[in-house]
Amino acid sequence: MSNSFRTDEYIIDVWLTERIKDIGVKIPTKRLSLRELLSMDVPFVPLMDGNKHFFNKKDLEKAAEVLGEKFLSAEVFPIIFVSKRSECCDFYILRGEWVDEVFRRLVGISSVNKMPNGQPYTYKSLVLEFIKKYPSLAIITL
């Protein structure tokens, strides 16, 4: 294992830790569809703390190209990743109807893992990949 890999992992862990500190209050009061967000001059959703989560129009347009007409009306944005830990690894629960399918398509994977209760989840590497591609479309919370 090279030193740069360990350094990169450390930087990612620090970055995620800092993001998670901020996000306890960054839970949206509602989620919107791509169609709704793209129709707004300044796309945003209100947050529980009274602030707003703003979306980048380019992120929205890129997602719309990938998802196509079928998912333009799905009210899934921002996608919420709920951080969890187990004895073996860190993972993230995906919350909301249609979110697993939208996430799967945007990341370009064939399926999303499901817990025994049917709740979809994913791992840190895929969350990071999603955030690199669509930084304004996600919120990570505890």
Salt bridges, closest charged atoms under 4 A:
ASP13 OD1 - LYS124 NZ 2.40
GLU18 OE2 - LYS21 NZ 3.10
GLU69 OE2 - ARG35 NH2 2.78
ASP90 OD1 - ARG85 NE 3.49
ASP100 OD2 - LYS114 NZ 2.87
GLU101 OE2 - ARG104 NH2 2.64
GLU101 OE2 - ARG105 NE 2.71
GLU129 OE2 - LYS133 NZ 3.72
